[in-house]
Amino acid sequence: MPVATTGGRPAEQPAGTLERPDTDRAAGTASRLWHGVLTLVLMAAFVIQLVLLFSGGQDANSGQVEPGLGTRLVRFFSYFTVQSNLVILAAAATLMVGPFRDGRGWRVLRLDAMMGIVITGLVFDLVLAKQVHLEGLAWWLTFAFHYFSPWWALLGYLLFGPRPRVAWSTVALAFIWPALWVAYTFLHGAVSGWYPYPFLDAGKLGLGEALRNTGAVVLLAAVLAVAFKSLDRVPTIRR
């Protein structure tokens, strides 16, 4: 069924709308189940990781045991991996409840979730995986955060959408969170001397190289944003 557009942009459902009269019930049920699995896996992973951190166990992001509970928690929530998994968890939980969710704010959340989680998967696999040596529960947690979550979420997006949901204004607003994370990372690193990822460590690499590496990731985010904007026109399996 054709989707109405306004000024060349996909028309929005009223904020909070969970389902439309023309939905395919089978596809909606499949989407709920798909995003329900992602929600449960990530909730379990976060609970287990927090238990490990409170007990002084290994961090699935660094493979290290950090000193002091406060330090462990601040550093844990400073990882882009953790933040992107929290955003994808929020998006997946809403899609588990209503697979055709819409609204201006939700569109930004969903695009942020997809951009962030794909960046997490690609950067970890291509750059960081060889530098992290894990065992036991920490290995399973890093699998959940860095492998299962990115590619399960991406496949779910390709299969179920919901689409169309992305206007150019959505793309622009979606870069607010990554920009704030970059600013926080360098400010926190300048004060504490700690950076979440070796390729951003301005103390060891120098600010220039760290900023160039950051620019490469920002470029990747821009490519992904354009890709998701293009994919937004592709029908989902429910049509």
C-alpha positions in Angstrom: 0.0 0.0 0.0 1.5 3.4 -0.9 2.7 5.6 1.9 1.7 9.2 1.9 4.5 11.8 1.8 4.7 15.4 2.7 7.1 17.8 0.9 9.1 14.8 -0.3 9.5 13.4 3.2 7.8 10.3 4.6 4.6 11.2 6.4 4.6 10.7 10.1 2.1 8.7 12.2 1.0 10.6 15.3 3.6 10.3 18.1 3.1 7.2 20.1 1.1 5.3 17.4 1.9 1.7 17.7 -0.1 0.1 14.8 -1.8 1.0 11.6 -5.0 -0.4 10.2 -3.2 -1.9 7.1 -0.6 -3.9 9.1 0.0 -7.5 8.3 -0.6 -9.3 11.5 1.9 -12.1 10.7 4.7 -9.7 10.0 3.9 -7.6 13.1 4.1 -10.8 15.2 7.4 -11.8 13.6 8.8 -8.3 14.3 7.7 -8.4 17.9 9.3 -11.7 18.4 12.5 -10.7 16.6 12.9 -7.5 18.7 11.8 -9.3 21.8 14.8 -11.7 21.5 17.2 -8.7 21.1 15.6 -7.0 24.1 15.9 -10.0 26.3 19.5 -10.8 25.3 20.7 -7.2 25.9 18.8 -6.9 29.2 20.5 -10.1 30.4 23.9 -9.0 29.1 23.7 -5.6 30.9 22.5 -7.2 34.2 25.4 -9.7 34.1 28.0 -7.1 33.1 26.9 -4.8 36.0 27.1 -7.7 38.4 30.6 -8.4 37.2 31.5 -4.7 37.6 30.1 -4.4 41.1 32.0 -7.6 42.1 35.3 -6.4 40.5 35.1 -8.7 37.5 36.2 -8.2 33.9 34.8 -5.5 31.7 33.7 -7.0 28.4 34.8 -3.8 26.6 38.4 -3.6 27.8 39.1 -7.1 29.1 40.5 -5.5 32.2 39.5 -5.1 35.8 39.4 -1.4 36.6 40.1 0.0 40.1 37.3 1.4 42.2 33.6 0.8 41.7 33.0 4.5 40.8 35.7 4.4 38.2 34.5 1.1 36.7 30.9 2.5 36.3 32.0 5.8 34.8 34.3 4.1 32.3 31.7 1.4 31.5 29.0 4.0 30.5 31.6 6.0 28.7 32.1 3.4 26.0 30.3 4.1 22.7 29.6 0.3 22.6 27.6 0.5 25.8 25.7 3.6 24.8 24.9 2.3 21.4 23.6 -1.0 22.9 21.5 1.0 25.4 20.0 3.0 22.5 19.3 -0.2 20.4 17.8 -1.8 23.5 15.4 1.2 23.9 14.4 1.0 20.2 14.0 -2.8 20.3 11.9 -2.7 23.4 9.5 -0.2 21.8 9.3 -2.3 18.6 8.6 -5.4 20.7 5.5 -3.6 22.0 4.5 -1.9 18.8 6.3 -3.0 15.6 5.1 0.0 13.5 6.1 2.7 16.0 6.5 6.3 14.7 6.9 9.9 15.9 9.6 12.6 15.4 11.6 11.7 18.5 11.3 8.0 17.9 12.6 8.4 14.3 15.8 10.0 15.7 16.2 7.3 18.3 15.8 4.5 15.7 18.3 6.0 13.3 20.8 6.7 16.1 20.3 3.0 17.3 21.0 1.6 13.8 24.0 3.9 13.1 25.5 3.4 16.5 25.2 -0.4 16.6 26.5 -1.0 13.1 29.5 1.3 13.9 30.0 -0.7 17.1 30.1 -4.0 15.2 32.3 -2.8 12.4 34.9 -1.0 14.5 35.2 -3.8 17.0 35.5 -6.5 14.4 38.0 -4.6 12.2 40.0 -2.6 14.8 39.6 -3.7 18.4 38.9 -7.5 18.5 42.5 -8.5 18.4 43.4 -6.2 21.3 40.8 -7.7 23.7 41.4 -11.1 25.3 38.5 -12.4 27.2 37.3 -15.6 28.9 34.3 -17.0 30.6 31.3 -14.7 31.1 33.2 -11.7 29.7 33.6 -13.5 26.4 29.9 -14.2 26.1 29.1 -10.6 27.0 31.4 -9.2 24.4 29.8 -11.5 21.9 26.4 -10.2 22.9 27.4 -6.5 22.7 29.7 -6.6 19.7 28.5 -9.4 17.5 25.0 -10.6 18.2 23.4 -7.1 18.9 24.8 -5.3 15.7 24.0 -8.0 13.2 20.7 -9.2 14.7 19.5 -5.6 14.8 20.6 -4.9 11.3 18.9 -8.0 9.9 15.7 -7.1 11.8 15.8 -3.6 10.3 16.2 -5.0 6.8 13.3 -7.4 7.3 10.8 -5.5 9.4 11.8 -1.8 9.3 9.5 0.0 10.1 9.8 2.1 7.0 9.7 4.8 5.8 10.8 6.7 8.8 13.9 8.8 7.8 13.8 12.4 6.6 16.9 14.6 6.2 16.0 16.4 9.4 16.1 13.0 11.1 19.6 12.5 9.8 20.7 15.9 11.1 19.3 15.4 14.6 20.8 11.9 14.8 24.3 13.3 14.8 23.7 15.2 18.1 24.4 12.2 20.3 27.6 11.1 18.5 28.9 14.7 18.6 28.2 15.0 22.3 29.9 11.6 22.9 33.0 12.7 21.0 33.2 16.0 23.0 32.7 14.2 26.3 35.3 11.6 25.4 38.1 14.1 24.7 37.2 16.3 27.6 37.0 13.3 30.0 40.3 12.0 28.6 42.0 15.3 29.0 41.0 15.4 32.6 41.5 11.7 33.6 44.0 10.5 31.1 41.7 7.6 30.2 40.2 7.0 26.7 37.7 4.3 25.9 39.5 3.1 22.8 43.2 3.1 21.9 42.7 4.8 18.5 41.2 7.8 20.4 43.9 8.1 23.0 45.2 11.6 22.5 47.7 11.2 25.3 49.6 8.4 23.4 48.8 9.2 19.8 48.7 13.0 20.0 45.6 15.1 19.5 46.0 15.4 15.8 46.1 11.6 15.1 43.3 11.0 17.6 41.1 13.6 15.8 41.9 12.1 12.4 40.8 8.7 13.7 37.6 10.3 15.1 37.0 11.9 11.7 37.2 8.5 10.0 34.5 7.1 12.3 32.4 10.2 11.8 32.7 9.7 8.0 31.6 6.1 8.5 28.6 7.4 10.4 27.8 9.7 7.6 28.0 6.9 5.0 25.7 4.8 7.2 23.2 7.6 7.6 23.0 8.1 3.8 22.7 4.3 3.4 19.8 4.1 5.9 18.2 7.1 4.3 18.3 5.2 0.9 17.2 1.9 2.4 14.2 3.8 3.9 12.5 3.7 0.6 12.8 -0.1 0.3 9.5 -1.9 1.3 9.6 -4.3 4.2 8.2 -7.8 4.1 4.8 -6.7 5.4 3.9 -4.9 2.1 
